[in-house]
């Protein structure tokens, strides 16, 4: 159930340096970063007298909500000439990177008798994308003047979300937060940061909000605890909202350096909003289809008291096992589950088939696609490329380890770990195999480019990562940064295969480095790829791939050898454990 009371993210980067980034920087750089997890707060700004150096007319935003903006209006010269003025102040927003396309969102007519006074405007903001905010002033009396644009500034008190920086705020992001079930607006930094954006103080990030409602957001009954032990299957309903800040590599600004320095460059950034729901039944099914220990316990071949969790004995989907190059030719997830569960064997499927066939990842891809369907992204030429970058920032924001293992989590299990991290019940999202599977499960439906699993020989051992085949990329970022400014990447890099040019995708951290080489990398190989796949689940699903008691079974019947029986109970989704044990 929900334990959140405000709009602050449940998981965000409280310190700009991850452990891996700190190691890359070296111990010498760490001294000045002591205490970076502390949260600074700032009070109300002190009143200042306007001087001749101030702008004649300036609007300074003090506070924003989804319904109202509060601002200070500085009308210095107007008040100097008149004892009192009546003006209409209008608020306009434009898509973040399309400043010419303005829309009026509110106005207020106010009377002002002092040089600086506070007012407010009720506004109606379009939701779901980042916007630039500007104001105009129209003088009504004592002398009418036509509407004119005025300088727009922002109060320095909006720093709570990034206490380690003092970046100014000037981008507003209004959106629906499903995890809080409310519409909200955040005041974010400028779209184009000047200075360090990828070295010690990364500008890219994802803020997460989580909730675990008692009632499912879908039309499903409650999972019976007498049949599915909550401690073992670790299931819950999850609602997740993510605000992704990622670079637009088609929009790069050059900033002049000092006399000794060369010019610096920074990409513009944009924001994408994602709301996702996960049903407890989906977690139950994911564990049953993936965990070999669960299959053994359910059929009575293993005693749960001697097993250390669902990851004991490994998973049916595992990139450490032998993979077929074309993942579609490997055993499908349901057949692998049947082999493990009923045939006494060890079923094996490709992680790309497992993660890509889950209803949850299909919904996640559709949600990300919808997030890009807004006027802020209309200027993008390489949309697939930027979707891939946004997905990298989204998946990699959570901590993943480098080590490989015998268990590769399904995307549902990974999201469950994210939820537990946000509530203080966990510390890690898993390893590089889990991150690569999570990214791939969404990418195979989201992107036009074919997704693959890449093996890399790194300084710390063999490493699993993603790869995109024949991805069309913007050229300019690789001309500007022949070496990526992130410490976790190096030079421009792709490698050739018989199946296309592969751009490696590091999924364990959020650095948007597609098209550059990992700083740890040496030899790369394409282990497996998957162009497309269809849903596989015994859950009844509606047309939106959501669990629904009134839905349909949407598994492909391509293989008639698969034998299963859809039970005619109230909710015909999962075989009854006790029936299997009795048999």
VOLOMAR-627757 format. One line per 8 residues: number of its first residue (from 1); for each residue x, y, z of C-alpha. Coordinates in nm, 4 decimals, padded with zeros to 6 digits. Layout:
! VOLOMAR-627757
NUM = X,Y,Z; ...
//
This chain:
! VOLOMAR-627757
1 = 00.0000,00.0000,00.0000; 00.1045,00.3595,-00.0419; 00.3343,00.5161,00.2167; 00.4005,00.8375,00.0272; 00.2639,01.1739,00.1271; 00.4129,01.4260,-00.1138; 00.5318,01.4716,-00.4688; 00.9027,01.4170,-00.3995
9 = 01.0538,01.1245,-00.5921; 01.1044,00.7946,-00.4093; 01.4230,00.7253,-00.6001; 01.6475,00.9884,-00.7489; 02.0190,01.0580,-00.7626; 02.0948,01.2121,-00.4226; 02.4637,01.2286,-00.5058; 02.5871,01.2823,-00.8576
17 = 02.8529,01.0108,-00.8270; 02.7782,00.6405,-00.8324; 03.0332,00.4051,-00.6826; 03.1584,00.3139,-01.0289; 03.1819,00.6797,-01.1289; 03.3628,00.7616,-00.8039; 03.6172,00.4892,-00.8734; 03.6627,00.6266,-01.2230
25 = 03.7247,00.9764,-01.0885; 03.9780,00.8466,-00.8381; 04.0296,00.9079,-00.4700; 04.1813,01.2514,-00.5226; 03.8558,01.3827,-00.6581; 03.6472,01.2505,-00.3719; 03.7585,01.4834,-00.0949; 03.5524,01.7746,-00.2160
33 = 03.2429,01.5562,-00.2455; 03.2133,01.4579,00.1195; 02.8604,01.4984,00.2448; 02.7033,01.5129,-00.0993; 02.4034,01.3154,00.0281; 02.2997,01.5909,00.2671; 01.9919,01.7895,00.1683; 02.0149,02.1662,00.1812
41 = 01.7048,02.3801,00.2164; 01.6627,02.7457,00.1450; 01.4096,02.9829,00.2898; 01.2041,03.2578,00.1323; 01.4068,03.5069,-00.0686; 01.4754,03.8322,00.1100; 01.3095,04.1416,-00.0297; 01.5440,04.3613,-00.2312
49 = 01.5023,04.7154,-00.3452; 01.4864,04.7663,-00.7185; 01.7751,04.9667,-00.8643; 01.8306,05.1437,-01.1895; 02.0161,04.8338,-01.3081; 01.7031,04.6160,-01.2761; 01.4912,04.5401,-01.5785; 01.2067,04.7816,-01.6349
57 = 00.9520,04.4987,-01.6356; 01.0383,04.1574,-01.4993; 00.8284,03.8606,-01.3879; 00.9984,03.6382,-01.1303; 00.8321,03.3032,-01.0706; 00.8055,03.2254,-00.6998; 00.6021,02.9059,-00.6952; 00.4197,02.6808,-00.9401
65 = 00.1443,02.4255,-00.8971; -00.0665,02.2412,-01.1496; -00.3393,02.5069,-01.1130; -00.1564,02.8296,-01.0284; 00.1655,03.0222,-01.0748; 00.2726,03.2788,-00.8140; 00.5088,03.5509,-00.9279; 00.6639,03.8854,-00.8423
73 = 00.5962,04.1625,-01.0920; 00.8676,04.4279,-01.1103; 00.7280,04.7376,-01.2852; 01.0035,04.9794,-01.1906; 00.9769,05.2576,-01.4471; 00.5980,05.2308,-01.4747; 00.5490,05.2872,-01.1014; 00.8067,05.5665,-01.1017
81 = 00.5941,05.7567,-01.3537; 00.2514,05.6676,-01.2069; 00.1188,05.6102,-00.8544; -00.0808,05.3081,-00.9654; -00.1076,05.0980,-01.2788; -00.3471,04.8330,-01.4033; -00.1940,04.5612,-01.6185; -00.2878,04.2269,-01.7681
89 = -00.0192,03.9638,-01.7200; -00.0384,03.6637,-01.9529; 00.1454,03.3318,-01.9205; 00.2545,03.1369,-02.2291; 00.4240,02.8027,-02.2668; 00.5961,02.6474,-02.5652; 00.7370,02.2990,-02.6221; 01.0803,02.2724,-02.4657
97 = 01.2768,02.2793,-02.7923; 01.0236,02.4592,-03.0111; 01.0129,02.8045,-02.8539; 00.8238,02.9672,-03.1418; 00.5120,02.7528,-03.0900; 00.3580,02.9400,-02.7950; 00.0219,02.8716,-02.6295; -00.1455,03.1006,-02.3782
105 = -00.2167,02.9073,-02.0571; -00.3541,03.1813,-01.8312; -00.3873,03.5518,-01.7578; -00.4735,03.7897,-01.4745; -00.5525,04.1605,-01.4627; -00.3970,04.3207,-01.1537; -00.3562,04.6650,-00.9995; -00.0117,04.7517,-00.8677
113 = 00.0983,05.0543,-00.6644; 00.4495,04.9405,-00.5669; 00.7517,04.8702,-00.7804; 00.7480,04.5022,-00.6760; 00.4329,04.3109,-00.5836; 00.3294,03.9448,-00.5734; 00.0395,03.8142,-00.7832; -00.0887,03.4819,-00.9127
121 = -00.2465,03.3417,-01.2277; -00.4745,03.0418,-01.2540; -00.3576,02.8449,-01.5539; -00.4371,02.5354,-01.7569; -00.1164,02.3571,-01.8539; -00.0947,02.0871,-02.1211; 00.0370,01.7668,-01.9605; 00.3091,01.5204,-02.0450
129 = 00.5998,01.7204,-02.1845; 00.8589,01.9818,-02.0894; 00.7738,02.3437,-02.1604; 00.9352,02.6840,-02.1679; 00.7471,02.9509,-01.9698; 00.7260,03.3169,-02.0670; 00.5113,03.6171,-01.9665; 00.3795,03.9301,-02.1304
137 = 00.2449,04.2511,-01.9804; -00.0245,04.4722,-02.1322; -00.0646,04.8162,-01.9710; -00.4338,04.9099,-01.9347; -00.4222,05.2304,-01.7302; -00.3485,05.5083,-01.6747; -00.1987,05.4883,-02.0262; -00.2878,05.1951,-02.2478
145 = 00.0048,05.0157,-02.4091; 00.0109,04.7098,-02.6319; 00.1088,04.3663,-02.5008; 00.4829,04.3090,-02.4859; 00.7094,04.0284,-02.3748; 00.8937,04.0844,-02.0484; 01.1955,03.9244,-01.8877; 01.1063,03.6009,-01.7083
153 = 01.3171,03.4866,-01.4136; 01.2832,03.2168,-01.1502; 01.3255,03.2314,-00.7759; 01.6341,03.0556,-00.6384; 01.4292,02.8684,-00.3775; 01.3366,02.5806,-00.6109; 01.6424,02.3667,-00.5352; 01.5055,02.0756,-00.3370
161 = 01.5345,01.8234,-00.6209; 01.9080,01.8731,-00.6819; 02.0636,01.9918,-00.3549; 02.4179,01.9234,-00.4771; 02.3854,02.1848,-00.7504; 02.2669,02.5395,-00.7824; 02.1441,02.5118,-01.1358; 01.8789,02.7721,-01.2118
169 = 01.5249,02.6591,-01.2823; 01.3406,02.7594,-01.5956; 01.1803,02.4480,-01.7488; 00.8366,02.3380,-01.6315; 00.7172,01.9779,-01.6655; 00.3440,01.9284,-01.5944; 00.2369,01.5639,-01.5888; 00.0051,01.3075,-01.4393
177 = 00.1790,01.1098,-01.1647; 00.0016,00.7731,-01.1451; 00.1993,00.6634,-00.8394; 00.0547,00.9620,-00.6502; -00.2698,00.9688,-00.8506; -00.2380,01.3414,-00.9048; -00.1483,01.5981,-01.1652; 00.1667,01.7875,-01.0722
185 = 00.4235,02.0241,-01.2183; 00.7966,02.0293,-01.1515; 01.0301,02.3210,-01.2102; 01.3413,02.1828,-01.3779; 01.6810,02.3228,-01.4883; 01.7286,02.4929,-01.8253; 01.7152,02.2681,-02.1294; 02.0785,02.3386,-02.2225
193 = 02.3195,02.3230,-01.9270; 02.6395,02.5224,-01.9513; 02.9516,02.3454,-01.8327; 02.9834,01.9944,-01.6905; 02.6897,01.7796,-01.7983; 02.8426,01.4304,-01.8049; 03.1622,01.4206,-01.5999; 03.1318,01.4598,-01.2226
201 = 02.7818,01.6099,-01.2234; 02.5686,01.4206,-01.4796; 02.2678,01.6127,-01.6054; 02.0824,01.3040,-01.7292; 01.8726,01.1249,-01.4696; 01.5391,00.9583,-01.3977; 01.3191,01.0362,-01.0982; 01.0922,00.7545,-00.9832
209 = 00.7749,00.7461,-00.7763; 00.6300,00.4131,-00.6590; 00.3123,00.2896,-00.4972; 00.1878,-00.0562,-00.4060; -00.1928,-00.0325,-00.3929; -00.3911,-00.3009,-00.2135; -00.6288,-00.3242,-00.5065; -00.4927,-00.3971,-00.8496
217 = -00.5171,-00.1187,-01.1087; -00.6500,-00.3889,-01.3419; -00.9657,-00.5971,-01.3476; -00.8240,-00.8924,-01.1542; -00.9025,-01.0662,-00.8241; -00.6617,-01.0818,-00.5337; -00.3907,-01.3490,-00.5427; -00.4856,-01.6189,-00.2874
225 = -00.2100,-01.6325,-00.0258; -00.2996,-01.9879,00.0734; -00.1942,-02.1006,-00.2740; 00.0882,-01.8572,-00.3425; 00.3071,-01.7824,-00.0437; 00.3796,-01.4092,-00.0416; 00.7252,-01.4520,00.1086; 00.8288,-01.6926,-00.1670
233 = 00.6725,-01.5341,-00.4756; 00.7245,-01.1838,-00.3334; 00.4288,-01.0425,-00.5256; 00.2499,-00.7093,-00.4991; 00.0677,-00.4593,-00.7177; 00.3027,-00.1821,-00.8291; 00.2365,00.1581,-00.9831; 00.5436,00.3425,-01.1082
241 = 00.5920,00.6918,-01.2492; 00.9217,00.7933,-01.4094; 01.0427,01.1347,-01.5246; 01.3328,01.0785,-01.7650; 01.5768,01.3600,-01.8462; 01.7848,01.2665,-02.1504; 01.9996,01.4469,-02.4096; 01.8915,01.5610,-02.7535
249 = 02.2079,01.5002,-02.9534; 02.0650,01.6815,-03.2549; 02.0667,02.0084,-03.0603; 02.4189,02.0935,-02.9405; 02.5324,02.4371,-02.8220; 02.8909,02.5604,-02.8212; 02.9984,02.7765,-02.5273; 03.3041,02.9976,-02.5527
257 = 03.5960,02.9006,-02.3341; 03.8371,03.1298,-02.1539; 04.1555,03.2497,-02.3192; 04.3321,02.9282,-02.2113; 04.0416,02.6894,-02.2701; 03.8877,02.5464,-02.5833; 03.5142,02.5942,-02.6351; 03.2837,02.3514,-02.4561
265 = 02.9704,02.1879,-02.5919; 02.6475,02.0792,-02.4322; 02.3448,01.8989,-02.5756; 01.9969,02.0247,-02.5117; 01.7930,01.8003,-02.2845; 01.4339,01.6926,-02.2900; 01.2011,01.5117,-02.0545; 00.9740,01.2077,-02.1001
273 = 00.7029,01.0947,-01.8567; 00.6152,00.7275,-01.8125; 00.3386,00.5740,-01.5976; 00.3334,00.1949,-01.5597; 00.1275,-00.0576,-01.3628; 00.2244,-00.4115,-01.2690; -00.0270,-00.6644,-01.1399; 00.0587,-00.9098,-00.8617
281 = -00.0516,-01.1970,-01.0886; 00.2120,-01.0908,-01.3412; 00.4824,-01.1251,-01.0771; 00.3538,-01.4673,-00.9756; 00.3594,-01.5881,-01.3339; 00.7027,-01.4367,-01.4024; 00.8523,-01.6197,-01.1042; 00.6850,-01.9484,-01.1969
289 = 00.7982,-01.9342,-01.5591; 01.1543,-01.8265,-01.4784; 01.2609,-01.9791,-01.1469; 01.3774,-02.3402,-01.1636; 01.3628,-02.3729,-00.7852; 00.9963,-02.2677,-00.7917; 00.9171,-02.5386,-01.0456; 01.0918,-02.8006,-00.8361
297 = 00.9128,-02.6957,-00.5185; 00.5720,-02.6817,-00.6840; 00.6030,-03.0356,-00.8188; 00.7321,-03.1657,-00.4862; 01.0875,-03.2478,-00.5987; 01.2502,-02.9899,-00.3718; 01.1896,-02.8801,-00.0132; 01.1514,-02.5023,00.0163
305 = 01.3085,-02.5013,00.3629; 01.6452,-02.5887,00.2125; 01.6318,-02.3348,-00.0693; 01.7634,-01.9815,-00.0500; 01.4983,-01.7993,-00.2517; 01.3649,-01.8194,-00.6067; 01.7080,-01.7631,-00.7629; 01.8417,-02.0878,-00.6212
313 = 01.9156,-02.3368,-00.9039; 01.9148,-02.0607,-01.1664; 01.6604,-01.9383,-01.4194; 01.5084,-02.0724,-01.7391; 01.6215,-01.7544,-01.9159; 01.9927,-01.6968,-01.8722; 02.2441,-01.5209,-02.0942; 02.5283,-01.7158,-01.9299
321 = 02.4009,-02.0353,-02.0937; 02.4370,-02.1255,-02.4595; 02.2385,-01.8841,-02.6753; 02.1309,-01.9313,-03.0333; 02.2250,-01.6371,-03.2504; 01.8684,-01.5919,-03.3727; 01.6762,-01.5826,-03.0448; 01.3481,-01.6584,-03.2220
329 = 01.4740,-02.0083,-03.3019; 01.5350,-02.0872,-02.9336; 01.2781,-02.2599,-02.7113; 00.9935,-02.0266,-02.6240; 00.9411,-01.9263,-02.2568; 00.6255,-02.1303,-02.2033; 00.7822,-02.4517,-02.3360; 01.0895,-02.3948,-02.1167
337 = 00.8576,-02.3552,-01.8171; 00.6717,-02.6771,-01.9044; 01.0010,-02.8696,-01.9297; 01.1151,-02.7441,-01.5914; 00.7777,-02.7720,-01.4202; 00.6391,-03.0999,-01.5513; 00.9023,-03.2904,-01.7460; 01.1652,-03.3015,-01.4731
345 = 01.4220,-03.1283,-01.6921; 01.5852,-02.7879,-01.7022; 01.4039,-02.5722,-01.9514; 01.6068,-02.3056,-02.1238; 01.4882,-02.0053,-02.3210; 01.6591,-01.6960,-02.4526; 01.6414,-01.3929,-02.2178; 01.5304,-01.1814,-02.5146
353 = 01.2353,-01.4119,-02.5789; 01.1446,-01.4230,-02.2103; 01.1637,-01.0479,-02.1492; 01.0177,-00.9524,-02.4864; 00.7146,-01.1802,-02.4553; 00.5956,-01.0448,-02.1223; 00.2759,-00.8326,-02.1357; 00.4407,-00.5793,-01.9033
361 = 00.7248,-00.4951,-02.1445; 00.4806,-00.4559,-02.4311; 00.2853,-00.2030,-02.2216; 00.6102,-00.0290,-02.1222; 00.7109,00.0093,-02.4878; 00.3685,00.1495,-02.5745; 00.3901,00.3958,-02.2847; 00.7338,00.5186,-02.3942
369 = 00.6084,00.5504,-02.7499; 00.3168,00.7598,-02.6236; 00.5593,00.9755,-02.4220; 00.7345,01.0702,-02.7470; 00.4058,01.1574,-02.9148; 00.4006,01.5211,-02.8052; 00.5017,01.8565,-02.9556; 00.8259,01.8731,-02.7593
377 = 00.9678,01.5928,-02.9736; 00.8344,01.7070,-03.3104; 01.1720,01.8556,-03.4013; 01.3542,01.5218,-03.3700; 01.4817,01.3648,-03.6906; 01.6372,01.0540,-03.5333; 01.3484,00.9503,-03.3110; 01.4493,00.5829,-03.2768
385 = 01.7950,00.6903,-03.1634; 01.6581,00.9203,-02.8946; 01.4070,00.6622,-02.7747; 01.7038,00.4292,-02.7291; 01.8895,00.6968,-02.5302; 01.5869,00.7707,-02.3108; 01.5438,00.3992,-02.2431; 01.9108,00.3772,-02.1446
393 = 01.8694,00.6585,-01.8900; 01.5478,00.4965,-01.7621; 01.6824,00.1430,-01.7108; 02.0296,00.2426,-01.5934; 01.9252,00.4876,-01.3212; 01.8999,00.2050,-01.0664; 02.2125,00.0344,-00.9329; 02.3136,-00.2787,-01.1260
401 = 02.6218,-00.4854,-01.0609; 02.8726,-00.5989,-01.3234; 02.8903,-00.9668,-01.2233; 02.7098,-01.2369,-01.4201; 02.5265,-01.5268,-01.2573; 02.3006,-01.8255,-01.3103; 01.9774,-01.6263,-01.2702; 01.8529,-01.3605,-01.5110
409 = 01.5485,-01.1774,-01.3760; 01.2378,-01.1116,-01.5801; 01.1433,-00.7438,-01.6215; 00.8639,-00.7911,-01.3635; 01.1143,-00.9164,-01.1078; 01.3475,-00.6258,-01.1843; 01.0699,-00.3684,-01.1334; 00.9850,-00.5414,-00.8059
417 = 01.3472,-00.4900,-00.6985; 01.3217,-00.1226,-00.7964; 01.0154,-00.0889,-00.5754; 01.1953,-00.2550,-00.2838; 01.4931,-00.0215,-00.3275; 01.2575,00.2775,-00.3104; 01.1115,00.1527,00.0205; 01.4454,00.0625,00.1780
425 = 01.3928,-00.3134,00.1426; 01.6625,-00.3708,-00.1167; 01.9901,-00.2328,-00.2477; 02.0535,-00.3763,-00.5941; 01.8521,-00.4191,-00.9125; 02.0603,-00.7220,-01.0066; 02.3458,-00.7586,-01.2496; 02.4354,-00.6778,-01.6091
433 = 02.2280,-00.9711,-01.7369; 01.9166,-00.8352,-01.5638; 01.9734,-00.4830,-01.6978; 02.0296,-00.6095,-02.0518; 01.7135,-00.8215,-02.0382; 01.5103,-00.5327,-01.8969; 01.6263,-00.2971,-02.1721; 01.5798,-00.5584,-02.4420
441 = 01.2298,-00.6590,-02.3359; 01.1140,-00.3035,-02.4017; 01.3447,-00.2227,-02.6943; 01.2252,-00.5135,-02.9088; 00.8797,-00.3506,-02.9195; 00.9797,00.0168,-02.8964; 01.2569,00.0453,-03.1538; 01.2746,-00.0210,-03.5268
449 = 01.6330,-00.1381,-03.4847; 01.6895,-00.5037,-03.3967; 01.8097,-00.5571,-03.0397; 02.0762,-00.8051,-02.9397; 02.2800,-00.9347,-02.6478; 02.6473,-00.8382,-02.6671; 02.9323,-01.0007,-02.4789; 03.2304,-00.7830,-02.3895
457 = 03.5638,-00.8728,-02.2409; 03.6281,-00.5987,-01.9859; 03.8942,-00.5161,-01.7298; 03.6857,-00.6815,-01.4572; 03.5911,-00.9902,-01.6578; 03.3276,-01.0914,-01.9074; 03.0360,-00.8506,-01.9255; 02.6886,-00.8695,-02.0799
465 = 02.5394,-00.5637,-02.2472; 02.2881,-00.4737,-02.5154; 02.3377,-00.3871,-02.8786; 02.1313,-00.2225,-03.1534; 02.1781,-00.3391,-03.5121; 02.1981,-00.0768,-03.7880; 02.0714,00.2025,-03.5634; 02.0500,00.5321,-03.7510
473 = 02.2208,00.7955,-03.5378; 02.2813,01.1677,-03.5575; 02.6363,01.2384,-03.6771; 02.7101,01.5604,-03.4914; 02.7573,01.4259,-03.1359; 03.0346,01.1939,-03.2546; 03.2064,01.4834,-03.4311; 03.1810,01.7063,-03.1242
481 = 03.2791,01.4324,-02.8767; 03.5186,01.1818,-03.0376; 03.5656,01.0809,-02.6721; 03.2433,01.0847,-02.4729; 03.2694,01.3194,-02.1700; 03.1321,01.0479,-01.9418; 03.4010,00.8680,-01.7431; 03.2312,00.5381,-01.8179
489 = 03.2772,00.5615,-02.1954; 03.5590,00.6351,-02.4359; 03.5851,00.6713,-02.8133; 03.3278,00.6437,-03.0904; 03.2654,00.2753,-03.1536; 03.0551,00.0212,-03.3408; 03.1461,-00.3268,-03.4623; 03.0514,-00.5190,-03.7727
497 = 02.8744,-00.8557,-03.7907; 02.7152,-01.0605,-04.0654; 02.3815,-00.9338,-03.9374; 02.4526,-00.5611,-03.9310; 02.6522,-00.2864,-03.7602; 02.6172,-00.3124,-03.3832; 02.6064,-00.0080,-03.1538; 02.6667,-00.1440,-02.8004
505 = 02.4265,-00.0304,-02.5272; 02.5532,-00.0266,-02.1682; 02.2373,-00.0922,-01.9650; 02.3779,-00.0907,-01.6100; 02.4140,00.2866,-01.5785; 02.2233,00.5889,-01.7150; 02.5030,00.7528,-01.9136; 02.3663,00.8068,-02.2693
513 = 02.6645,00.6551,-02.4487; 02.5141,00.4629,-02.7409; 02.7683,00.4858,-03.0247; 03.0677,00.5153,-02.7932; 03.2828,00.2423,-02.6476; 03.2755,00.1379,-02.2830; 03.5857,00.2587,-02.1021; 03.6302,-00.0980,-01.9714
521 = 03.5771,-00.2719,-02.3064; 03.8090,-00.4619,-02.5344; 03.6648,-00.7514,-02.7368; 03.2971,-00.7438,-02.8362; 03.0781,-01.0168,-02.9852; 02.7103,-01.0446,-03.0786; 02.5699,-01.3388,-02.8826; 02.2049,-01.3269,-02.9861
529 = 01.9499,-01.0968,-03.1478; 01.5712,-01.0709,-03.1709; 01.3902,-00.8667,-03.4330; 01.0387,-00.9116,-03.2919; 00.8300,-01.1396,-03.0738; 00.4719,-01.1897,-02.9595; 00.3145,-01.2049,-02.6156; 00.3317,-01.5255,-02.4142
537 = 00.1298,-01.5477,-02.0947; -00.1396,-01.7653,-01.9394; -00.2962,-01.4505,-01.7995; -00.6153,-01.3395,-01.9657; -00.5394,-01.0058,-02.1327; -00.7432,-00.7274,-02.2862; -00.6517,-00.5474,-02.6081; -00.4055,-00.3269,-02.4183
545 = -00.2184,-00.6348,-02.2916; -00.3471,-00.5710,-01.9404; -00.4540,-00.8561,-01.7107; -00.8332,-00.8730,-01.7228; -01.0757,-01.1434,-01.6076; -01.2856,-01.0578,-01.9112; -00.9895,-01.0733,-02.1469; -00.8615,-01.3436,-02.3787
553 = -00.5748,-01.5874,-02.3814; -00.3299,-01.4291,-02.6263; -00.0571,-01.6915,-02.6392; 00.0470,-01.8026,-02.9838; -00.0589,-02.1571,-03.0744; 00.2274,-02.2059,-03.3188; 00.3527,-02.5195,-03.1459; 00.0797,-02.7844,-03.1128
561 = 00.3091,-02.9949,-02.8940; 00.2490,-02.7551,-02.6053; -00.0123,-02.9150,-02.3809; -00.1834,-02.7028,-02.1211; -00.5286,-02.6747,-01.9749; -00.6977,-02.3432,-01.9107; -00.8967,-02.4024,-01.5942; -01.2548,-02.2810,-01.5724
569 = -01.2285,-02.1130,-01.2347; -01.3330,-01.7534,-01.1629; -00.9928,-01.6335,-01.2779; -00.8390,-01.8845,-01.5160; -00.4758,-01.7867,-01.5224; -00.2447,-01.9995,-01.3105; -00.2450,-02.3741,-01.2486; -00.3270,-02.4707,-00.8905
577 = -00.0164,-02.5780,-00.6991; -00.2023,-02.8241,-00.4790; -00.3550,-02.9990,-00.7805; -00.0082,-03.0526,-00.9250; 00.1299,-03.1739,-00.5948; -00.1611,-03.4173,-00.5554; -00.1029,-03.5522,-00.9032
//
